[in-house]
Amino acid sequence: MPTQDLARETTNQAAIAVPPRVRFLDLSVKDQGERAAILQAIETVLDHGRIVLGPEVQEFERQIAEFCGRRHGIGVGSGTDALIVGLKALGVGPGDEVITTPLSWLATSSAILLNGATPVICDIDETLNMDPATIEPLITARTKAILPVHFTGRMARMPEIKEIARRHKLLVIEDGAQAFGATIGKKPCGAFGDLACISFNAMKILGGLGDGGIVLCDDDEVAKRVKMLRHSGVADREYCLALSHNCRLDTLQAAVLLKRLMRYPAIVERRRKIASRYDRELAEIVETPRRLQGYNDVFYTYTIRTSRRDALRDHLERLGIETRIQHPILVNDQPAFQGKVRGNSPRAARLVQQILCIPAHEKLNDDDQTFVINAVKGFFRGGS
């Protein structure tokens, strides 16, 4: 992002005229039933004292693996940790290239670089996900894997991506950080790749009270390596077999996530209902998320597009409606990545100037959603 745009972003945040009326995200725990369940889970961990890799971690790993149709789930400290150790466990390293998307949080390409490999940036399609048509021209003798990101809680076109990988004998690693619970047909996020990585950061739809993540796979040997790598590369408690870092999932986080997993289907259904209403009300004035047949998305964010994005965002902020741009700087434009990636993404460069995420979390009530809808409509009717 150019310097003047960064300055404008800072100014916008400071210039909100009123306290937020509609929050973009609400992480508070006001529901007394949920609060009681979380506190009970914490008390249980405090009672048994198995703070590291306790029984709740093992049960959470089992339930998430079952949810995603995988043989193994290995809990780690964050979604970023999942990507780093997952790539390492598959043997991705120096000299390798991994094709990925420019529109993602830094962790995706950072994990590739931290393993000594090179991110190769393809382009995106109108769904804001990786465009399979732009993958194949980037494949070289050094290409080891394709790493799609299910952006905004919407699945990438995995059948096409998997077919490309099959033809070229490439690995597929899913970054499902934003899309746990999304499906293509009856097949869930996390079930498509040789390995999948999911985040349970507090901001995710299924989020803990901090960071957490999981690596999913079917291969017994890969699972064994991930378990070693999450514990500083140590096997049998003593022997360091590989250089790695400590990134185990805390028992307290697993305990909280197990409780929240019970409520997850209702949370996703609420987000889908909110998204459907936005579709009906806003489709004629902005570009709403494009749905692919057979894809059932979870809407980590509800992302609209308009050429008047910046003016609309200012208008909404003046009315006390919080919004986000996810993410305003493409990976290949980040300062730390200069000279370390290859590929370009002209469509992403154009679309990233149009995207705006509006409030769509499950705690958003009908009146506040009406307020957001009317505010957007008012702007395009000349009320800005």
C-alpha positions as CSV (number, residue, x, y, z in Angstrom):
1,M,0.0,0.0,0.0
2,P,1.4,3.4,-0.9
3,T,2.5,5.7,2.0
4,Q,-0.4,8.1,1.4
5,D,-2.9,5.2,1.6
6,L,-1.4,4.1,4.9
7,A,-1.7,7.7,6.2
8,R,-5.3,7.8,5.1
9,E,-6.0,4.5,6.9
10,T,-4.6,5.9,10.1
11,T,-6.6,9.1,9.7
12,N,-9.8,7.3,9.0
13,Q,-9.5,5.3,12.2
14,A,-8.9,8.4,14.3
15,A,-11.7,10.4,12.6
16,I,-14.8,8.2,13.5
17,A,-17.3,10.9,14.6
18,V,-19.3,8.7,17.0
19,P,-18.5,5.7,19.2
20,P,-19.1,2.5,17.2
21,R,-22.8,1.6,17.1
22,V,-22.2,-1.6,15.1
23,R,-19.0,-3.4,15.9
24,F,-17.3,-5.3,13.2
25,L,-16.6,-8.2,15.6
26,D,-17.6,-8.8,19.2
27,L,-15.4,-11.1,21.2
28,S,-17.0,-10.5,24.6
29,V,-18.7,-13.4,26.3
30,K,-22.1,-12.1,27.4
31,D,-24.1,-15.3,27.0
32,Q,-24.4,-16.7,30.5
33,G,-24.7,-20.3,29.3
34,E,-21.5,-20.0,27.3
35,R,-19.7,-18.2,30.0
36,A,-20.6,-20.9,32.6
37,A,-19.5,-23.7,30.2
38,I,-16.1,-22.0,29.6
39,L,-15.5,-21.4,33.3
40,Q,-16.4,-25.0,34.1
41,A,-14.0,-26.2,31.4
42,I,-11.2,-24.1,32.9
43,E,-12.0,-25.3,36.4
44,T,-11.7,-28.9,35.2
45,V,-8.2,-28.3,33.7
46,L,-7.1,-26.5,36.9
47,D,-8.3,-29.6,38.9
48,H,-6.5,-32.2,36.9
49,G,-3.4,-30.0,36.3
50,R,-2.4,-31.5,33.0
51,I,-1.7,-28.1,31.5
52,V,0.4,-29.3,28.6
53,L,-1.2,-31.8,26.1
54,G,-3.8,-32.8,28.6
55,P,-6.9,-35.0,27.9
56,E,-8.8,-32.0,26.4
57,V,-6.2,-31.6,23.7
58,Q,-6.4,-35.2,22.7
59,E,-10.2,-35.1,22.7
60,F,-10.2,-31.9,20.6
61,E,-7.8,-33.4,18.1
62,R,-10.0,-36.4,17.8
63,Q,-13.2,-34.4,17.3
64,I,-11.8,-32.0,14.8
65,A,-10.2,-34.8,12.8
66,E,-13.6,-36.6,12.7
67,F,-15.4,-33.4,11.8
68,C,-13.1,-32.9,8.8
69,G,-12.9,-36.6,7.8
70,R,-9.2,-37.1,8.5
71,R,-7.3,-39.8,10.3
72,H,-5.1,-37.5,12.3
73,G,-5.5,-34.1,14.0
74,I,-2.4,-32.6,15.8
75,G,-3.1,-29.5,17.9
76,V,-0.5,-26.7,17.7
77,G,-0.1,-23.2,19.1
78,S,-1.6,-21.3,16.2
79,G,-2.7,-21.5,12.5
80,T,0.8,-20.1,11.6
81,D,2.4,-22.9,13.6
82,A,0.2,-25.4,11.7
83,L,1.5,-24.0,8.4
84,I,5.2,-23.9,9.4
85,V,5.3,-27.5,10.8
86,G,2.9,-28.9,8.3
87,L,5.1,-27.8,5.4
88,K,8.2,-29.0,7.1
89,A,6.6,-32.4,7.8
90,L,5.9,-32.8,4.1
91,G,9.5,-32.1,3.3
92,V,9.1,-28.6,1.8
93,G,12.4,-26.8,2.0
94,P,15.2,-24.9,0.3
95,G,15.0,-25.0,-3.5
96,D,11.3,-25.8,-3.5
97,E,8.6,-23.5,-4.8
98,V,5.0,-23.4,-3.5
99,I,2.2,-21.8,-5.5
100,T,-0.1,-19.7,-3.4
101,T,-2.5,-16.7,-3.4
102,P,-1.6,-13.0,-3.0
103,L,-4.8,-12.3,-1.0
104,S,-4.2,-13.9,2.4
105,W,-2.8,-13.0,5.8
106,L,1.0,-12.9,6.0
107,A,1.2,-16.3,7.7
108,T,0.7,-18.3,4.5
109,S,3.7,-17.0,2.5
110,S,5.7,-16.5,5.7
111,A,5.5,-20.2,6.5
112,I,6.8,-21.1,3.0
113,L,9.7,-18.7,3.4
114,L,10.5,-19.8,6.9
115,N,10.9,-23.3,5.6
116,G,13.4,-22.0,3.0
117,A,11.1,-22.4,0.0
118,T,9.9,-19.7,-2.4
119,P,6.2,-18.5,-2.6
120,V,5.0,-18.3,-6.1
121,I,2.0,-16.0,-6.4
122,C,-0.8,-16.9,-8.8
123,D,-3.9,-14.7,-9.3
124,I,-7.4,-14.8,-7.9
125,D,-10.8,-15.1,-9.5
126,E,-14.0,-13.2,-8.8
127,T,-14.6,-15.2,-5.6
128,L,-11.3,-13.7,-4.3
129,N,-9.8,-17.2,-4.1
130,M,-7.0,-18.7,-6.0
131,D,-7.8,-18.9,-9.8
132,P,-6.9,-22.4,-11.0
133,A,-6.4,-21.1,-14.5
134,T,-3.4,-19.1,-13.3
135,I,-1.7,-22.0,-11.6
136,E,-0.4,-24.2,-14.3
137,P,1.7,-21.5,-16.2
138,L,3.7,-21.0,-12.9
139,I,4.7,-24.7,-12.5
140,T,8.4,-25.4,-12.9
141,A,10.7,-28.3,-12.1
142,R,11.1,-26.7,-8.6
143,T,7.4,-26.6,-7.8
144,K,6.6,-28.9,-4.8
145,A,3.1,-27.9,-3.7
146,I,0.0,-25.8,-4.2
147,L,-1.2,-24.0,-1.1
148,P,-4.8,-22.6,-1.6
149,V,-6.3,-20.3,1.0
150,H,-10.1,-20.5,1.7
151,F,-10.4,-16.8,1.9
152,T,-13.2,-15.1,3.8
153,G,-14.7,-18.5,4.8
154,R,-15.3,-19.5,1.2
155,M,-13.8,-22.6,-0.3
156,A,-11.3,-22.3,-3.1
157,R,-12.0,-24.4,-6.3
158,M,-10.5,-27.5,-4.8
159,P,-11.6,-30.1,-7.4
160,E,-9.8,-28.2,-10.2
161,I,-6.8,-27.5,-8.0
162,K,-6.5,-31.1,-7.0
163,E,-6.7,-32.2,-10.6
164,I,-3.8,-29.8,-11.5
165,A,-1.8,-31.2,-8.6
166,R,-2.5,-34.8,-9.7
167,R,-1.3,-34.2,-13.3
168,H,1.9,-32.6,-12.1
169,K,2.5,-34.8,-9.0
170,L,2.3,-31.9,-6.6
171,L,1.4,-31.8,-2.9
172,V,-1.7,-29.8,-1.9
173,I,-1.8,-28.0,1.5
174,E,-5.0,-26.4,2.5
175,D,-5.0,-23.2,4.5
176,G,-8.4,-23.5,6.1
177,A,-7.8,-20.8,8.7
178,Q,-11.0,-18.9,7.8
179,A,-13.2,-21.7,6.6
180,F,-13.6,-24.4,9.2
181,G,-17.1,-25.9,8.6
182,A,-17.3,-24.9,4.9
183,T,-18.0,-27.7,2.4
184,I,-17.9,-28.5,-1.3
185,G,-20.8,-31.0,-1.7
186,K,-20.5,-33.1,1.4
187,K,-16.7,-32.8,1.7
188,P,-15.5,-30.4,4.4
189,C,-12.8,-27.9,4.5
190,G,-9.6,-29.7,5.6
191,A,-10.4,-32.9,3.7
192,F,-9.0,-32.0,0.3
193,G,-5.2,-31.6,0.7
194,D,-2.4,-34.0,1.5
195,L,-2.4,-31.9,4.7
196,A,-4.6,-29.1,6.0
197,C,-4.0,-26.3,8.5
198,I,-6.7,-24.6,10.5
199,S,-6.6,-21.7,12.9
200,F,-8.6,-21.3,16.1
201,N,-7.5,-17.8,16.8
202,A,-10.0,-15.8,18.9
203,M,-11.2,-13.9,15.8
204,K,-12.1,-17.1,13.9
205,I,-15.6,-18.4,13.8
206,L,-14.5,-21.3,16.1
207,G,-12.1,-19.3,18.2
208,G,-10.4,-19.8,21.6
209,L,-9.5,-17.3,24.2
210,G,-6.2,-16.7,22.4
211,D,-4.4,-18.6,19.7
212,G,-4.6,-22.2,18.6
213,G,-4.4,-24.4,15.5
214,I,-4.4,-27.9,14.1
215,V,-2.7,-29.9,11.4
216,L,-4.9,-32.5,9.6
217,C,-3.7,-35.4,7.6
218,D,-4.2,-39.1,6.8
219,D,-0.6,-40.3,6.6
220,D,0.7,-41.9,9.8
221,E,4.3,-40.9,9.2
222,V,3.4,-37.3,8.4
223,A,1.4,-37.1,11.6
224,K,4.3,-38.6,13.6
225,R,6.6,-35.9,12.2
226,V,4.2,-33.1,13.0
227,K,4.0,-34.3,16.6
228,M,7.7,-34.3,16.8
229,L,8.0,-30.8,15.2
230,R,5.5,-29.2,17.5
231,H,7.7,-30.2,20.5
232,S,11.0,-28.6,19.4
233,G,11.8,-31.6,17.1
234,V,12.1,-33.9,20.1
235,A,11.1,-37.6,20.0
236,D,10.8,-39.8,23.1
237,R,11.1,-36.7,25.3
238,E,14.9,-36.6,24.9
239,Y,16.2,-36.9,21.3
240,C,16.1,-33.9,19.0
241,L,15.7,-35.2,15.5
242,A,14.9,-32.0,13.7
243,L,15.2,-28.3,14.3
244,S,11.9,-26.8,15.2
245,H,10.1,-24.7,17.8
246,N,7.7,-25.4,20.7
247,C,4.2,-24.9,19.4
248,R,1.9,-27.3,21.3
249,L,-1.8,-26.5,21.8
250,D,-2.5,-25.4,25.4
251,T,-4.9,-27.6,27.3
252,L,-6.9,-24.6,28.5
253,Q,-7.5,-23.5,24.9
254,A,-8.5,-27.0,23.9
255,A,-11.0,-27.2,26.8
256,V,-12.6,-23.9,25.7
257,L,-12.7,-24.9,22.1
258,L,-14.4,-28.2,22.9
259,K,-17.2,-26.3,24.6
260,R,-17.5,-23.8,21.7
261,L,-17.5,-26.7,19.2
262,M,-20.8,-27.8,20.6
263,R,-22.4,-24.5,19.6
264,Y,-20.6,-24.2,16.3
265,P,-23.3,-25.4,13.9
266,A,-25.7,-22.8,15.2
267,I,-23.1,-20.1,14.9
268,V,-22.4,-21.0,11.3
269,E,-26.1,-21.1,10.5
270,R,-26.6,-17.6,11.9
271,R,-23.8,-16.2,9.8
272,R,-25.2,-17.8,6.7
273,K,-28.6,-16.3,7.5
274,I,-27.0,-12.8,7.9
275,A,-25.1,-13.3,4.6
276,S,-28.3,-14.3,2.8
277,R,-30.1,-11.2,3.9
278,Y,-27.2,-9.0,2.8
279,D,-27.3,-10.8,-0.6
280,R,-31.0,-10.0,-1.0
281,E,-30.8,-6.4,0.1
282,L,-27.4,-5.3,-1.4
283,A,-26.9,-7.3,-4.6
284,E,-28.3,-4.5,-6.8
285,I,-25.9,-1.8,-5.5
286,V,-22.6,-3.5,-4.7
287,E,-20.9,-6.7,-5.8
288,T,-21.9,-9.3,-3.2
289,P,-20.0,-12.6,-2.6
290,R,-20.3,-14.9,-5.6
291,R,-21.6,-18.3,-4.7
292,L,-20.4,-21.4,-6.6
293,Q,-22.8,-24.2,-7.1
294,G,-22.3,-27.0,-4.5
295,Y,-20.2,-24.7,-2.3
296,N,-21.5,-24.1,1.2
297,D,-19.5,-21.2,2.8
298,V,-19.3,-20.1,6.4
299,F,-18.6,-16.4,5.9
300,Y,-15.7,-15.6,8.2
301,T,-16.3,-12.2,6.7
302,Y,-18.9,-10.8,4.4
303,T,-17.0,-9.0,1.8
304,I,-18.6,-6.6,-0.7
305,R,-16.9,-4.9,-3.6
306,T,-17.4,-1.4,-5.0
307,S,-15.4,1.1,-7.0
308,R,-16.4,3.7,-4.4
309,R,-15.1,1.6,-1.5
310,D,-13.1,4.3,0.3
311,A,-16.0,6.8,0.3
312,L,-18.5,4.2,1.4
313,R,-16.2,3.2,4.2
314,D,-15.9,6.8,5.4
315,H,-19.7,7.1,5.3
316,L,-20.2,4.0,7.4
317,E,-17.6,5.0,9.9
318,R,-19.3,8.4,10.3
319,L,-22.5,6.5,11.2
320,G,-20.6,4.4,13.8
321,I,-20.4,1.2,11.7
322,E,-17.0,-0.6,11.9
323,T,-15.6,-2.1,8.7
324,R,-12.4,-3.8,7.7
325,I,-10.4,-4.2,4.5
326,Q,-9.1,-7.8,4.4
327,H,-6.2,-7.4,3.4
328,P,-5.3,-4.0,1.9
329,I,-1.7,-5.0,1.0
330,L,-1.2,-8.0,-1.2
331,V,1.6,-10.5,-0.2
332,N,3.7,-9.6,-3.2
333,D,3.6,-5.9,-2.2
334,Q,4.7,-6.4,1.4
335,P,8.1,-4.8,2.2
336,A,9.5,-7.9,3.8
337,F,8.6,-10.1,0.8
338,Q,10.4,-8.0,-1.8
339,G,12.8,-10.1,-3.8
340,K,11.7,-13.3,-2.1
341,V,8.6,-14.2,-4.1
342,R,7.8,-14.5,-7.8
343,G,4.7,-14.2,-9.9
344,N,2.2,-11.4,-10.2
345,S,-1.5,-10.9,-9.8
346,P,-3.1,-8.1,-11.8
347,R,-6.7,-9.1,-11.0
348,A,-5.9,-9.2,-7.3
349,A,-4.3,-5.8,-7.6
350,R,-7.5,-4.4,-9.0
351,L,-10.0,-6.2,-6.8
352,V,-8.1,-5.4,-3.5
353,Q,-8.9,-1.7,-4.2
354,Q,-12.7,-2.6,-4.1
355,I,-13.1,-5.0,-1.2
356,L,-14.8,-4.0,2.1
357,C,-15.9,-6.3,4.9
358,I,-19.1,-5.2,6.7
359,P,-20.3,-6.6,10.1
360,A,-21.6,-10.1,9.8
361,H,-20.8,-11.9,13.0
362,E,-23.3,-14.2,14.7
363,K,-23.9,-11.7,17.5
364,L,-25.2,-9.1,15.0
365,N,-28.9,-8.6,15.7
366,D,-31.5,-7.9,13.1
367,D,-31.9,-4.2,14.0
368,D,-28.2,-3.6,13.6
369,Q,-28.1,-5.4,10.3
370,T,-31.0,-3.3,9.2
371,F,-29.0,-0.2,10.2
372,V,-26.0,-1.4,8.2
373,I,-28.2,-2.2,5.1
374,N,-29.9,1.2,5.2
375,A,-26.6,3.0,5.6
376,V,-25.2,1.3,2.5
377,K,-28.3,2.0,0.6
378,G,-28.3,5.6,1.8
379,F,-24.8,6.2,0.5
380,F,-25.6,5.0,-3.0
381,R,-28.8,7.1,-3.0
382,G,-26.7,10.2,-2.4
383,G,-27.0,10.3,1.4
384,S,-23.2,10.4,2.0
